[in-house]
Amino acid sequence: MDFFWTVVNQIGSMIWGPATFIGLLGAGILFTLWTRVTQYRVMTHGIDVVRGVYDDPDDPGAINHFQALSAALSATVGLGNIAGVALAIGAGGPGALVWMWIVGFFGMALKNVEITLAMMYRDTSDPENPSGGAMHVVRQVLGDKGPFLATVGKIAGVLFCVTLIISTITGGNMFQAWSVAGLSEAYFGVPKLATGIILAVVVGMVILGGIRRIGTVAGKLVPFMCLLYLLSGLAVLVINSTEIPRVFSLIFSSAFGETEASGAFVGGTLGYAFMIGMKRALFSNEAGQGSAPIAHAAAKTGEPAREGIVGGLGPFIDTICICTLTALVILTTNTWNRPAIGDLKAPIAMVQSLAEDSETLVYSVESAAQVSDLPEQRLDDWSQGDKLFLRAQVEGAIHKDRNNSIVLVRGVVVTASVDPERPDAATELQVKWGKVTLPPGDWQGMAGGLALEKSETGGFGVYRDYEGAQLTAFAFDRVFPGLGKWLVTIAAWLFAISTMISWSYYGEKGVTYLFGAGGVIPYKLIFLVLIVIGAFGIESSDEMLLLADLGTGSMLVINIPIILCLGGLAVKCLRDYDRKFLNGEFPRNDESPK
């Protein structure tokens, strides 16, 4: 498995190079200017369209604008908003939020264009199940432009579908299951395997019903879960209202400078905050990936640009509203840089060795720490599966992304036999320590020893390790004890289910394009099995993020060039729609979406 993760990491490093970030931001800026700041039209006319003011039951399509937006949002409003934001701040600091806002704003224009383009060339030959997306665009636009361009279109369509399926099974499926399983186990002791099986059964009951059932479920589930989460987050911010001005000052100062290490936060450079913020925002709102147009293609409309305008609301709701709320809850409660909960009472030492490549330094922990050695008021505050870490300093080297020498020594509470030679002997809770690796490519200078940091009281400070959604839940709990445990867990289940439902539909369209209708049932079965694997087969957040970023990045690499080359067709369509709208050519009605 080490070889597998090394390969995934290397591919991800190539995908997430400077060209990807420049291409994405450049495309967003280009289409913002080219469409004459279409974000304004999205926030005004787009809301009326979603309300059903321009609905026509005779238009081609399967679901109305509101259901199409809900289906797309159900794929984006998910664990990326709860877990992804927490991971972004935990790694990149408060400044990562600014870059998430920037991606969200320009993403509104980018999504408008890519959805309009997909609507122009969608396939409505099956009126009950319309199909759209970049694969149909390149095939239709380039198909009659000569043999060479037709071949280019076919190759681009296939590559897009391959990356679509990769993103479906990683970020759209396994990341969701992994987050929910970890949260449910941490708070309620539910085995991860059980969580995976339950998720697979629930998702399976919905995805077998096609886009109409997905649209119906999403139309009811998404507004409810968004409202529940927003109200709870606002309640936390009301309690911590005096902290909000300080937090906004911190967000902007951190976005354009380094964030010093403090407490549980290990520091980050400006470039690192930029990269993390961009990645997590893209994972959350999917602007530029080309996934949302697949859901919007099912909308009932005779005007492609109209659905594009509706789609532009997605990044605003997802990133600028919900992600910001999560970030403010984490920041105003000082959860991101929380202090140590106390000192480790057991002796501990670090032993240095070399990995098989003879270049990577590896440090192993020598300590038989038990739960009674951990700093909590009650021993039952620690249970099997709980995670913790200590801070340490690398002598003689600086981490290139954090610009400091700090590393984390992680541990997990496990059940261990008192007498290892007698499996039937009494058991107790002990700490199983992970190894600390220092790959030379991540460090500047010659790494020497590893020294554990001491707390103000002279011991080794212990921090509880909250990964992703658990960090967000803990932030809620610090203000309203028990709220995070119940709210975030319930929201995580609802978000994950809705996200997996919509992403399964995206992947289905990719499979259909590649293999025909005969590949759909095997695909759905594999999708459900991967839910179970994602729930209990991935151990760390680092591994899970490698997979999620692989899916997101691979889609961007294929889709952004398609949008840049063909986006002018969508811009022309949007301008024509603006002209008709300003001339009053679109009749209004008073009906609400049903």
Secondary structure, 3 states (H helix, E strand, C coil): CHHHHHHHHHHHHHHCCHHHHHHHHHHHHHHHHHCCCCHHHHHHHHHHHHCCCCCCCCCCCCECHHHHHHHHHHHHCCHHHHHHHHHHHHHHCCCHHHHHHHHHHHHHHHHHHHHHHHHHCCECCCCCCCECCHHHHHHHHHCCCCHHHHHHHHHHHHHHHHHHHHHHHHHHHHHHHHHHHHHHHHHHCCCHHHHHHHHHHHHHHHHCCHHHHHHHHHHHHHHHHHHHHHHHHHHHHHHCHHHHHHHHHHHHHHHCCCECCECCECCECHHHHHHHHHHHHHHHHCCCCCCHHHHHCCECCCCHHHHHHHHCHHHHHHHHHHHHHHHHHHHHCCCCCCCCCEEECCCCEEEEEECCCCCCEEEEEECCCEHHHCCCCCHHHCCCCCEEEEEEEECCEEECCCCCCEEEEEEEEEEEECCCCCCCCCEEEEEEECCEEECHHHEEECCCCEEECCCCCCCEEEEECCCCHHHHHHHHHHHCCCHHHHHHHHHHHHHHHHHHHHHHHHHHHHHHHHHCHHHHHHHHHHHHHHHHHHHHHCCCHHHHHHHHHHHHHHHHHHHHHHHHHHHHHHHHHHHHHHHHHHCCCCCCCCCCCC
